[in-house]
Structures are given as structure tokens and as C-alpha cells.
Amino acid sequence: MKSELVVNISTFANRMALLENNKLVELFIHREDQNEIVGNIYKGIVKDNVPGMGASFIDIGLERTALLHFRDAVPDFMDLEEIDDSNLREIKNDIYKMGELLESGQEVMVEVEKAPIAKKGARLTGEISIPGRFMVYMPNKNYIAISRKISSSKERRRLKHIFSNLKEKNVGLIVRTFAEYHTEQEFKKEYRNLKKTWHEIQEQFKNSPNPTCIYNDNDLTTTIIRDLIHKNIDKVIIDSKKVRAKIIKRLKTIAPDFIKKIRLYHEDANIFDVYGIEKEISKIFRSRIYLDSGGFIVIQQTEALVSIDVNTGSFVGNKSLEHTVTITNIDAAKEIARQIRLQDLTGMIFIDFIDMYKPGNRLKMLQTFREEMGKDYCPNKIFSSSPLNMVEMTRKRAKANMLSNFYEPCPCCLGTGRVLSRISILDNIFRWMDRAAKYHPKDELEIHIHPWVYEYILEKKPSIKTEYPFTWKFSLDGEMGITEYKIFSSKSKKDITDLYQV
């Protein structure tokens, strides 16, 4: 499988597109106003303990305080001289004793586990980890974990032996898939670099003001190098000499053999246009996505879950209903896996494939879906069946999904996808008038409405009550929200809308 990373550097956003066999499967966007923070390490300050939530709120310098759950409050990097091991175990087993572990104003070292989303602050952990090419360095731990994707028992034994001799007593290591069949010398070199990085982080923690980021794991160059190495990318094409030079400089010290894969794009036309990526991006958030077979899938995102429905559409097949459905489902399984990665869909995902009567066909469809999701580096778990005969899965959320990079809530519908009907808006206006008739003195009222609402009055000519002790008239205001209305008194020249609201 050919794998390419196309990088576009522009004024407002830096974009990276992962292509597999010339097809867009993942998209990464770094905007000035949306800095990625997952994996970053902060020097934070405890703001408040909330025993009822079993958590503490930590100020790490973001707009909202971040949440540290008591189970994630690893005391490795906290000042705990007055607490012995037995007391520590007791505290960790009782969420109401969080205040004995974390006090208001205390400085803590934390890592961002989940980015802030909507009104939720970031989720933190006290488990500090520093990722490298071959391993993840975890200070103050004492274990070795080897990637499950390394299947050879002989290679696992070799790696276990090497890393057991390499690591020090107070260090935990997670051996990554990429370490497979690499040399001990390469491991030693990276281990020294990660150890050096950890010492630098400790110095930053001691000497930096509070709160502040003391280790940035989301620098553009770092992200490109990480993807290049860990996703077995064959080629990286970049349209910026400066960024390319920066990547090559980093690679010289950590992975010189990858330098030959970094190419500079020289043409005048936009790199995303040339590779057909811009066209694909324009299709990403259509709720209905058509399949090669003629069927289609419908994706609906909510705050709690994602639902995906599969339909045969125009595809009728030429053998039998079971054959038609099987082809559609297998085609859908491939496209759904691609869309999950592309749109970065996370949380609970429910997929309603079309019912198949032969167990072998359902097994084939599930196997295809598992194989396609196996290409995803984000942790996910697929459950084969449910009482409703749906495929259920979970995918770990670490950051805001792709939708938030392109869209913001509609100021008219406030993100609901619906606006109040025009007849309902008029109904609200005249209920206001009914209430005002009992208390408001004789006056002339001016009712400001959006032209969209007035068009309805002209088209439908609804019967409008006119028996009021005051006179009134409509006034068109294109600057207003389409569902808003304002009522002004000609006598006082004031906005009196709020006077007679419920």
C-alpha cells in the first residue's frame, strides 16, 4: 500500500493530508486559534478540589480550568514529604480525601490526556509520558510493555531482553511497533535523548512561572516526523522550504535514513488542488456519502454518539437480495472506516448495516471492517453484535473532532439544525401583544421583524388579530436574526420587548 503525507503551509492554517493508494484517509489541521495540546506537559496550579466529582480543577493557563480525576492524580511529581506510603494508599482509595493529596495553590506537573471540547475543560493525567520513535519513556515507573502488534514471540523475547538491560530502575518503557527488528544501538541512542528531554522538563518545572506549558508535543515539525516514522509513510511532500529544512535538521539526529523521503513541492498551483485533496475536503461533512457500488451511508453526529446508517440506494444487483446487500455492506464497511479516520469520529459509534440472513456474509463484512479499522492508529474497539443487530464500537477521543476545525455553531439555530417556524414567530409576537393589551397605555408600536418573516405574511396572508387598545405596524430589519423580533414604543422611543415577555 502506497502511503504519502502531503503538507500545505498557509497563512491561516497548516494542513497535512494522509493518502493511502492516492485516497484521502486522514486530515490534520493546525490553526493559529486552535492549538493542539494533547500530549503537552504543563506546570499547573490546583484551583479547587471537588470530592463529589472525585476530581481537582487545575489551572494550566487555558481559558477553562482542566480536570484531574483522583485516579489519574499520580503523586510522582508532587511535594508529599509529610505523607507516607500507607497514608498515600488510603488517600488513593477514598475520593473524599483528595484534599490531603492536592491542596489549593499547590504546583503540579500534569499531561493533557483529552483536549477541551465545547464547555468541557481539558482532561489531565499525572502519568507523564514522552514518546519517541521506538519507545515511550515514562519516568517514575518500573515496567516494560511491548506493543501487541509485534506478533513474533522470538522478537518479543529479544526486545524484552534488550530493554530490560537498557532501562534504569525508576523508568517505565512502552516498546512501540516500530521497534521491531531494529538494533540495540538505535534503542540506546533514543533512550539517552528521551532521558535528556525528561531532565530538561524537570528543570523547566523548577524554574518556569506557573501556569505554563513546559513540553510541547504538538509542534508541526514533531507531528510530521512522528507520522512519517510511525505510520510507515513512503513519501512526504511539503510546499515550504523553511518547514522542510527544519524537518531535515531534526531527522539528521534521530532518523537520518528518512531524509530521502522528504520532498519539496515546486509548482505554482496549490498542492492540495494538484493532489485532489481540496475536492475531497469539500465532501467530508456531507451527511450522505455515496459508495462505489451505488449505495450510500448517512452519518449523524450528536454530542453523545455517532450514528451511521447503510442503504442500498440505486444499487439493485443482478443475483439476489442477499448478494446485493452483502456487496453494499462490504463496500460500506470500507468507506465507514475511512470516514471515521477522516472525520476523526470518536466516542460511541453505532452502525446500522443492512440485515443479512447468512452468518457467513455478516462475518465477512465484520472481518472487512476490522481489517480497515486496523489501519487506524487511534485506539478503537469493535463489538460484533447487539440486541438490535447493529455493530457498536468505541474510538478514543483525544481532541476536538474535525467538524470543529471547519464549522462553528450557527448563530440562527445555535447548533440545533432547526429554526423556529415563521408562524411560530408571529404567534409569539401576538401573544406578546395580548399580554401588553392588559397593561400598556394607548400608544403606537413598531414591530421590527426579519424580511424572511414578512415574506411569509405576504405569501400566506394569515389572519391577524387587530383589536388592541394601541396601533401597531411591522418594520423590516435585515440586520436582525431571522427568528428575532423587537417592539418599540413610538411614545417613549424605547425598546419595550422585555416588558411583556413571560
Protein Blocks (a to p, Z undefined) as FASTA:
>chain_A
ZZdddddddfkbccddddeehiafbdcdddfklccfehiacddddfbdcfknopacddeh
iabdcdddfklmccklccfkkpcfklmmmmmmmmklmmmmpcghiacddddfbdcehjbc
cdddfbdcdddfkbccdehiacddddfklmblklmmmmmmmmmmmpcfkbccdddfklgo
pafklmmmmmmmmmmmmmmmmmmmmmmccdddfbdfkbfklmmmmmmmmnopabdcdfbf
klmmmmmmmmmmmommlmmmpccdfbfbdfklmnommmmmmmmmpmbdcdfkopacdddd
dfkbccddddekjanbjmbmmlmmmmmmmmmmmmmmmmmmmnopghjddddddddfblkl
mmmmmmmmmmmmmmpmbdcdddfbdfkopacdddddfbdcfklmmpccdfklnonopacd
fklmmmmmmmmmmmmmmmpccddddddddfklmmmmmmnopacdfbdfbdcdddddfkbc
fkbccdddfklopafklmmgZZ
